[in-house]
Every structure is written in C-alpha cells, then in structure tokens.
C-alpha cells in the first residue's frame, strides 16, 4: 500500500518522521508542481502543500 503525505514548509519534518515511523524506510520527497500546489492542502493544516512525501 502506497503512503502519501502532502506537506507545507512548516510540517515537512513531521511528515518525514511520521512516514519513517510507519513505513520503516526513508521516503522520496519531491516539490509539487505549480498546478498541484494550487489545489492541494497540507495533510496537517490548511496551508497549501509544497511537498509530497511518498514511497519510492
């Protein structure tokens, strides 16, 4: 099962910690494309997401 977390600048460290704790491996972390930034909010707050943290 693929785990995906969307994160703003404020929550990126938390997102990485949660991912490693749940999955037991380091994720890929990528910047969202400009069109995705407009429509995607952070998993942890209402801010616009800047990053996607997911399985390799």
C-alpha positions, 0 to 999 in steps of 0.5 A, a space after each residue: 500500500 502506497 503512503 502519501 503525505 502532502 506537506 507545507 514548509 512548516 510540517 515537512 519534518 513531521 511528515 518525514 518522521 511520521 512516514 519513517 515511523 510507519 513505513 520503516 524506510 526513508 521516503 522520496 520527497 519531491 516539490 509539487 508542481 505549480 498546478 498541484 500546489 494550487 489545489 492541494 492542502 497540507 495533510 496537517 493544516 490548511 496551508 497549501 502543500 509544497 511537498 509530497 512525501 511518498 514511497 519510492 
